[in-house]
Amino acid sequence: MNTGSDTPGEAAMTADRAGMDRADQASDERALGSRAPAFVKARRTLHLSWQVGVFVVGLAVVTAGAAMLVLPGPGWVVIFGGMAIWATEFVWAQLVLRWTKRKVTEAAQRALDPRVRRRNIILTTVALVIGAALAGIYLWKFGLVMPWKIENQ
């Protein structure tokens, strides 16, 4: 809604942004459902076997990602990779990935807000100062001795 305070240039930019948002949405809103080849979809048994195979592979990847949450490795990246594998065949996974993409995009836009960036820089600086102070206190009290080798406390 134009309140009258918008200049013609601002109104055009708003319309351009709305058009881009609609185009982005249209590209995100691909048809839901199986992306299996046509010859696989044509035969029920083959399609069911295809779905079981996709589910098993996706489950293995998601399980490996879950293990990487506590072990070294890019856990969340691998989990979302498994979800992408599932999304080639299952509508529920496609919907989860769309929701996740929307939330990540919103978070990225919020993170680019100058006030949020300033707050994050201040919080990071405070955390680094506190960490440096704690490290200094530790070095002053114990020197360069590892915690598991400390005899007297």
C-alpha positions as a Markdown table, in Angstrom:
| # | Residue | x | y | z |
|---|---|---|---|---|
| 1 | Met | 0.0 | 0.0 | 0.0 |
| 2 | Asn | 1.4 | 3.4 | -1.0 |
| 3 | Thr | 1.1 | 5.9 | 1.8 |
| 4 | Gly | 2.0 | 8.8 | -0.4 |
| 5 | Ser | 5.3 | 9.4 | 1.2 |
| 6 | Asp | 7.1 | 7.0 | -1.2 |
| 7 | Thr | 8.9 | 8.6 | -4.1 |
| 8 | Pro | 8.3 | 7.1 | -7.5 |
| 9 | Gly | 11.8 | 5.5 | -7.4 |
| 10 | Glu | 11.1 | 3.9 | -4.0 |
| 11 | Ala | 7.8 | 2.5 | -5.3 |
| 12 | Ala | 9.5 | 1.0 | -8.3 |
| 13 | Met | 12.2 | -0.6 | -6.2 |
| 14 | Thr | 9.5 | -2.0 | -3.9 |
| 15 | Ala | 7.7 | -3.4 | -7.0 |
| 16 | Asp | 11.0 | -4.8 | -8.3 |
| 17 | Arg | 11.7 | -6.5 | -5.0 |
| 18 | Ala | 8.2 | -8.0 | -4.9 |
| 19 | Gly | 8.7 | -9.3 | -8.4 |
| 20 | Met | 12.0 | -10.9 | -7.5 |
| 21 | Asp | 10.4 | -12.4 | -4.4 |
| 22 | Arg | 7.7 | -14.0 | -6.5 |
| 23 | Ala | 10.2 | -15.3 | -9.0 |
| 24 | Asp | 12.3 | -16.8 | -6.1 |
| 25 | Gln | 9.1 | -18.3 | -4.7 |
| 26 | Ala | 8.2 | -19.8 | -8.1 |
| 27 | Ser | 11.6 | -21.4 | -8.5 |
| 28 | Asp | 11.3 | -22.8 | -5.0 |
| 29 | Glu | 7.8 | -24.1 | -5.6 |
| 30 | Arg | 8.7 | -26.9 | -7.9 |
| 31 | Ala | 6.2 | -29.7 | -8.2 |
| 32 | Leu | 6.2 | -32.0 | -5.2 |
| 33 | Gly | 6.7 | -35.7 | -5.6 |
| 34 | Ser | 9.0 | -38.3 | -7.0 |
| 35 | Arg | 11.8 | -37.3 | -9.3 |
| 36 | Ala | 12.4 | -40.9 | -10.4 |
| 37 | Pro | 12.9 | -41.6 | -14.1 |
| 38 | Ala | 9.7 | -42.2 | -16.1 |
| 39 | Phe | 10.5 | -45.9 | -16.7 |
| 40 | Val | 10.8 | -46.4 | -13.0 |
| 41 | Lys | 7.5 | -44.7 | -12.2 |
| 42 | Ala | 5.7 | -46.7 | -14.9 |
| 43 | Arg | 6.3 | -50.0 | -13.0 |
| 44 | Arg | 4.9 | -50.1 | -9.4 |
| 45 | Thr | 7.3 | -52.8 | -8.2 |
| 46 | Leu | 10.3 | -51.0 | -9.6 |
| 47 | His | 9.2 | -47.7 | -8.2 |
| 48 | Leu | 8.6 | -49.2 | -4.7 |
| 49 | Ser | 12.1 | -50.7 | -4.9 |
| 50 | Trp | 13.5 | -47.3 | -6.0 |
| 51 | Gln | 11.8 | -45.6 | -3.0 |
| 52 | Val | 13.2 | -48.3 | -0.6 |
| 53 | Gly | 16.7 | -47.8 | -2.0 |
| 54 | Val | 16.4 | -44.0 | -1.8 |
| 55 | Phe | 15.2 | -44.3 | 1.8 |
| 56 | Val | 18.0 | -46.6 | 2.8 |
| 57 | Val | 20.7 | -44.5 | 1.3 |
| 58 | Gly | 19.2 | -41.3 | 2.8 |
| 59 | Leu | 18.9 | -43.0 | 6.2 |
| 60 | Ala | 22.6 | -44.1 | 6.0 |
| 61 | Val | 23.6 | -40.5 | 5.2 |
| 62 | Val | 21.4 | -39.0 | 8.0 |
| 63 | Thr | 22.7 | -41.5 | 10.5 |
| 64 | Ala | 26.3 | -40.7 | 9.5 |
| 65 | Gly | 25.5 | -37.0 | 10.0 |
| 66 | Ala | 24.0 | -37.6 | 13.4 |
| 67 | Ala | 27.1 | -39.5 | 14.4 |
| 68 | Met | 29.2 | -36.5 | 13.2 |
| 69 | Leu | 27.3 | -34.3 | 15.6 |
| 70 | Val | 29.3 | -35.9 | 18.4 |
| 71 | Leu | 32.3 | -37.1 | 16.3 |
| 72 | Pro | 34.6 | -34.9 | 14.1 |
| 73 | Gly | 32.9 | -34.0 | 10.9 |
| 74 | Pro | 30.3 | -31.6 | 9.4 |
| 75 | Gly | 27.3 | -33.2 | 11.0 |
| 76 | Trp | 24.5 | -30.8 | 10.0 |
| 77 | Val | 25.8 | -30.5 | 6.4 |
| 78 | Val | 25.7 | -34.3 | 6.1 |
| 79 | Ile | 22.2 | -34.5 | 7.7 |
| 80 | Phe | 20.8 | -32.0 | 5.2 |
| 81 | Gly | 22.5 | -33.9 | 2.4 |
| 82 | Gly | 20.6 | -37.0 | 3.5 |
| 83 | Met | 17.4 | -35.0 | 3.6 |
| 84 | Ala | 18.1 | -33.8 | 0.1 |
| 85 | Ile | 18.5 | -37.4 | -1.0 |
| 86 | Trp | 15.1 | -38.2 | 0.6 |
| 87 | Ala | 13.6 | -35.1 | -1.0 |
| 88 | Thr | 14.3 | -36.6 | -4.5 |
| 89 | Glu | 11.5 | -39.1 | -3.7 |
| 90 | Phe | 9.4 | -38.1 | -0.7 |
| 91 | Val | 7.1 | -35.1 | -0.4 |
| 92 | Trp | 7.6 | -34.7 | 3.4 |
| 93 | Ala | 11.4 | -34.3 | 2.9 |
| 94 | Gln | 10.8 | -31.7 | 0.2 |
| 95 | Leu | 8.6 | -29.8 | 2.6 |
| 96 | Val | 11.1 | -30.0 | 5.4 |
| 97 | Leu | 13.9 | -28.7 | 3.1 |
| 98 | Arg | 11.7 | -25.8 | 1.8 |
| 99 | Trp | 10.9 | -24.8 | 5.4 |
| 100 | Thr | 14.6 | -25.1 | 6.4 |
| 101 | Lys | 15.7 | -23.0 | 3.3 |
| 102 | Arg | 13.1 | -20.3 | 4.2 |
| 103 | Lys | 14.3 | -20.2 | 7.8 |
| 104 | Val | 18.0 | -20.0 | 6.8 |
| 105 | Thr | 17.3 | -17.3 | 4.4 |
| 106 | Glu | 15.4 | -15.3 | 7.0 |
| 107 | Ala | 18.2 | -15.8 | 9.5 |
| 108 | Ala | 20.8 | -14.6 | 7.0 |
| 109 | Gln | 18.8 | -11.5 | 6.2 |
| 110 | Arg | 18.5 | -10.8 | 10.0 |
| 111 | Ala | 22.2 | -11.3 | 10.4 |
| 112 | Leu | 22.9 | -8.7 | 7.8 |
| 113 | Asp | 20.9 | -6.1 | 9.7 |
| 114 | Pro | 23.5 | -3.4 | 10.9 |
| 115 | Arg | 22.0 | -3.3 | 14.4 |
| 116 | Val | 22.3 | -7.1 | 14.7 |
| 117 | Arg | 25.8 | -7.1 | 13.3 |
| 118 | Arg | 26.9 | -4.4 | 15.8 |
| 119 | Arg | 25.4 | -6.4 | 18.7 |
| 120 | Asn | 27.1 | -9.6 | 17.5 |
| 121 | Ile | 30.5 | -7.8 | 17.2 |
| 122 | Ile | 30.0 | -6.4 | 20.8 |
| 123 | Leu | 29.1 | -9.8 | 22.2 |
| 124 | Thr | 32.0 | -11.5 | 20.4 |
| 125 | Thr | 34.4 | -8.8 | 21.7 |
| 126 | Val | 33.1 | -9.2 | 25.3 |
| 127 | Ala | 33.4 | -13.0 | 25.1 |
| 128 | Leu | 37.0 | -12.7 | 23.8 |
| 129 | Val | 38.0 | -10.3 | 26.6 |
| 130 | Ile | 36.5 | -12.6 | 29.2 |
| 131 | Gly | 38.3 | -15.6 | 27.6 |
| 132 | Ala | 41.6 | -13.7 | 27.6 |
| 133 | Ala | 41.1 | -12.7 | 31.2 |
| 134 | Leu | 40.4 | -16.3 | 32.2 |
| 135 | Ala | 43.4 | -17.5 | 30.2 |
| 136 | Gly | 45.6 | -14.8 | 31.9 |
| 137 | Ile | 44.4 | -15.9 | 35.4 |
| 138 | Tyr | 45.1 | -19.5 | 34.6 |
| 139 | Leu | 48.6 | -18.7 | 33.3 |
| 140 | Trp | 49.3 | -16.4 | 36.3 |
| 141 | Lys | 48.3 | -19.1 | 38.8 |
| 142 | Phe | 49.6 | -22.3 | 37.1 |
| 143 | Gly | 52.0 | -21.2 | 34.3 |
| 144 | Leu | 52.2 | -23.3 | 31.2 |
| 145 | Val | 51.3 | -26.5 | 32.9 |
| 146 | Met | 48.5 | -28.6 | 31.4 |
| 147 | Pro | 45.4 | -29.1 | 33.7 |
| 148 | Trp | 45.9 | -32.9 | 33.9 |
| 149 | Lys | 49.5 | -32.4 | 35.3 |
| 150 | Ile | 48.6 | -29.9 | 38.1 |
| 151 | Glu | 49.8 | -31.4 | 41.4 |
| 152 | Asn | 48.9 | -28.7 | 44.0 |
| 153 | Gln | 45.8 | -26.6 | 43.8 |
